[in-house]
Amino acid sequence: DTGVSQDPRHKITKRGQNVTFRCDPISEHNRLYWYRQTLGQGPEFLTYFQNEAQLEKSRLLSDRFSAERPKGSFSTLEIQRTEQGDSAMYLCASSLIGQSLRNEQFFGPGTRLTVL
Amino acid sequence: SQQGEEDPQALSIQEGENATMNCSYKTSINNLQWYRQNSGRGLVHLILIRSNEREKHSGRLRVTLDTSKKSSSLLITASRAADTASYFCATVVRMDSSYKLIFGSGTRLLVRP
């Protein structure tokens, strides 16, 4: 257990529905990252927050995706009008400024999304 | 998109044998990290090697880095059944205000008891 938690762990939804995932990083970590991992592949970067500011977004993050970190603590990732191609594991990670040379990121257990 | 490839994609060995996994990457790096992922779980950081280092050890793990060939290898010695997992290399790419990890496609290791 790295100290990063994600909820829910599994989500099954029908195509066209909206889903929201939550990530609680390690409490003193001011950086938070979202990644997506499809079956048999490594994680791919989606977006990054420093405190409450979203500073980087990948091209993978289409208009149907939105992420927030309103108080600089927990973060939510929402997918609107889900498509079957959104089925993946969504991973959250956090890190601490001052460890930038190491950039070790601590990952949560992930939320597995299945879109039927 | 993935930074590079890992080789082999899958590896099956007997407990007690050594396991070697290779990773190639495309761009210049600040450092390279190896992560482990048990089936259906999150990733756990194993070891980091800086771009000016050539070899690093941590317990039964040995990592090498060849920046001229843009490649790294992870060696697990005296493997155990509990080492069964997927192993990913990740290169650190600078963003404006932080760094992001670019992962390879991973090697799935099976250690048979």
Boltz contact constraints between the chains, C-beta under 6 A:
constraints:
  - contact:
      token1: [A, 31]
      token2: [B, 98]
      max_distance: 6.0
  - contact:
      token1: [A, 41]
      token2: [B, 105]
      max_distance: 6.0
  - contact:
      token1: [A, 42]
      token2: [B, 88]
      max_distance: 6.0
  - contact:
      token1: [A, 42]
      token2: [B, 103]
      max_distance: 6.0
  - contact:
      token1: [A, 42]
      token2: [B, 104]
      max_distance: 6.0
  - contact:
      token1: [A, 42]
      token2: [B, 105]
      max_distance: 6.0
  - contact:
      token1: [A, 42]
      token2: [B, 106]
      max_distance: 6.0
  - contact:
      token1: [A, 43]
      token2: [B, 103]
      max_distance: 6.0
  - contact:
      token1: [A, 45]
      token2: [B, 100]
      max_distance: 6.0
  - contact:
      token1: [A, 50]
      token2: [B, 97]
      max_distance: 6.0
  - contact:
      token1: [A, 55]
      token2: [B, 97]
      max_distance: 6.0
  - contact:
      token1: [A, 56]
      token2: [B, 95]
      max_distance: 6.0
  - contact:
      token1: [A, 102]
      token2: [B, 48]
      max_distance: 6.0
  - contact:
      token1: [A, 103]
      token2: [B, 92]
      max_distance: 6.0
  - contact:
      token1: [A, 103]
      token2: [B, 99]
      max_distance: 6.0
  - contact:
      token1: [A, 104]
      token2: [B, 45]
      max_distance: 6.0
  - contact:
      token1: [A, 107]
      token2: [B, 42]
      max_distance: 6.0
  - contact:
      token1: [A, 107]
      token2: [B, 43]
      max_distance: 6.0
  - contact:
      token1: [A, 108]
      token2: [B, 42]
      max_distance: 6.0
  - contact:
      token1: [A, 109]
      token2: [B, 41]
      max_distance: 6.0
  - contact:
      token1: [A, 109]
      token2: [B, 42]
      max_distance: 6.0
  - contact:
      token1: [A, 110]
      token2: [B, 42]
      max_distance: 6.0
